[in-house]
């Protein structure tokens, strides 16, 4: 009788693990833009769709959650460097899009 009980416990444990592993990660409908400032000495201002998202120091990375779709983006140099040219980025729901600037 104990063997049947152990088998049932194992079956329910496997079912529970299967259910937990099949659950998708939630992202609240947003995507992520991961920025990296590869410059040696230029602090850069982060602009997305004309909105200032702060600055990013040399060698630093920063992540910003954005709505899926196309966005206008630029990292502007504010401490002696030029930053990077404006670009269009496409954010995909629940995914991370990377961008690095070395000017």
Secondary structure as GFF3:
##gff-version 3
##sequence-region A 1 103
A	DSSP	alpha_helix	2	22	.	.	.	ID=ss1
A	DSSP	beta_strand	30	37	.	.	.	ID=ss2
A	DSSP	beta_strand	44	48	.	.	.	ID=ss3
A	DSSP	beta_strand	51	56	.	.	.	ID=ss4
A	DSSP	beta_strand	61	67	.	.	.	ID=ss5
A	DSSP	beta_strand	69	77	.	.	.	ID=ss6
A	DSSP	beta_strand	87	91	.	.	.	ID=ss7
A	DSSP	beta_strand	96	101	.	.	.	ID=ss8
###
